[in-house]
């Protein structure tokens, strides 16, 4: 699955960082994840804390389950350092 339609947002708060992965194309949805402390890299694919989906998709889990898996893969990949010359990296935090 193409991960270019995903965006990771990290927000700093009193209780630490909150991480969100947003799917910017149809179906638009967002996940709130927390890094998986039990994973070897202490991040893993993240532990899902909250899912926000459109009402029209709310009961049809099979429709968006592949997107949720792709969002978790994107979450894990977003913490990896970019290869030199690729222009990747973190843009900012808000």
Helices and strands as residue ranges (DSSP letters): G 3-5, E 6-13, E 16-23, E 29-34, E 47-53, G 55-57, H 61-78
